[in-house]
């Protein structure tokens, strides 16, 4: 006890006098009364006096009002907390000798009723006689009320004979039950059986009652029926030395110590010497009024049991009652004076401790009084600063670590940046990471500390702990970067792998360690999407050093060899496309060609088929590829070294160059074969468009002089003139004529006009090509492609050709033309004779009469009788045989209609100019088409003003030609 420090955490607020004004004499006269009992709650202090009056005091112990619930004496009272009720026990007038004068009353303080002209009193809602025949009268020594579920009250009344009368129920409605509890009697001394203190403990559905006598401590379990009693201890205490803590622990005070009791028995005890006149509990503090038996003085102590200190100590007068209200402790003395003691604020208490450098006490204080974390951290910071100023760096850092989460880390880091205190700084940074509050800079600093200390064990613990990566207690990228810079590649790779940062893992393997095989194995273990992303980023390095293995991974990614059962088009569209990886082959076209060939062999219908074929065509048709050097081909092997390499290099230069040139020519030829094969296979006969870009293919073939490919594309596109132009540029006369034989046959859908272009080519050639011209003229004559005059004009431009080349051709053409002229002359003479006879017949019809001599009807062949109809065509009919059509001959009408229909068609064709020009263009002899149009009278009509409407319209339509 003497080791406990004393502090003044409490201060006296004010003193007062608990007096009651008496208005009977006209003036307020202070009348001396004895205070029998006190209670507090709901912002009031209530006192009961020996004359039966109850007084209410406000804050500052200012008198509010008073009323008289009992006639002579108020023994006990309690102000309830949940409801504004006041329960009192006092003496009233004794009506009969058999009935006791003690009764229990319940007042509703919210309901006031006038008592006299100048006073009011609360409404009494219940009156109850305490003692009955079943519950004999005894002296009341203790009293306690428990508020259960409203309006139920549980009232415990302790007697001097060891009995406890319990009343439970709604007293206002007189719905109550009574039962009796009996503590263990002391047979030797009856005074030791008096119940000096009571205390309720409510734990869920469990309800228990502590009962204290001078010789025992008992516990009644009221939730059991009947209530079960157990004795907790064989020692007790007197009146006013019993209290209940906020944890519902029973506290009793004896001269030698203060004891705490739980439901299972005695708990801790505190050896405070002196007679305990009063005992109380306030906000975690133990309150004791102790009488010094030697001096007779009373001391009021406030104990902080958790921190083992005396928060307040003061000499006081003889105290009769101890109350708590308005956040203060109220001591009421025997002389009715009162002392109000209040707790100082936390800041004042801490300042007091800081001035005395009692930082540990301050820390314990803020922790036990459940101060907020920021306030606790501030105390720890000040303690840490104090220790730092004393150069106790280890203990100082221990305090700073406790402030993590509230104190800015930079405040601590700046203090310990000195190299001599790097161990403390490392410890702080470790704790910062454990709590997940570290930034990138903190991670960098911690790893730098590890590397400077060369503490690989701690670095392993920090990097490779199972929880660190999973909970992301540090910035992954920062850790990797720092470890790389310090050449801790293994740790950097571990972090990258655990955190799933595949790009960093591969960067270390490839750029720092050069472990290409391990990098490929790691990529193979990744998911398809992740593997694809990593190859896009690091594929150039892998292709340069491990092309075969890299291509295998790419093929697996793009074709998913591991999932053969899902090769449909929809699934293939979800896979990575080979086009996405073209950029990694930028300096390795041969590897690219190998990759695309393997892909096309595996996947026949790819969504990127056109792009793949375009790339392959560019690789196949190009005349040159950038081949890897011999050192790369031989995996960096150097077969010639030292002096021997220098002496042999000059001799082998020529052979090497020839060998390389020959190899390139052979490779180019093979690639051209593949290119031509791809051009053909990617343009199936049944499709209109190929599976590659035709324009790109043409450009590639022209740039690289790939004649075979160009000829195939032009022929597939039916660009026959471009086909023969290729042969002309190459001066391949034999191939030119063979091509025209194949493509110029109109029977097979060819273009005969190709022969005209070939003839023009030979006419402008400027060299002797008599045999070729003769062969061309054979096909020109066969298909009658050009008139002889055009042939003569075309071939006359070649000075190397003689007339003998075309002599036979001209002779045959003249003979054929002579025959045609003779045939035309004979046809003209016949048409003239027919025309002359027709004109004579028309003239005869206009000038001479017709004699109809038919005796039979043309339709029915019966004898012709009247009425009859005769037509100018010399056909005669019965009128009845003609029916409704009397104006045209039934026999000649069909022929006449066909002539009219033909005429209308010709007139309609005269309006279709596109058809006319198409016929002229597609005909072998355009002049014959024009002559035919003139002969049929389609374009010979000229409009004039005298023509009729229809004729005028026809002439107008025809004049468009």
Order of alpha helices (4+ residues) and beta strands (2+ residues): beta-beta-beta-beta-beta-beta-beta-beta-beta-beta-beta-beta-beta-beta-beta-beta-beta-beta-beta-beta-beta-beta-beta-beta-beta-beta-beta-beta-beta-beta-beta-alpha-alpha-alpha-alpha-alpha-alpha-alpha-alpha-alpha-alpha-alpha-alpha-alpha-alpha-alpha-alpha-alpha-alpha-alpha-alpha-alpha-alpha-alpha-alpha-alpha-alpha-alpha-alpha-beta-beta-alpha-alpha-alpha-alpha-alpha
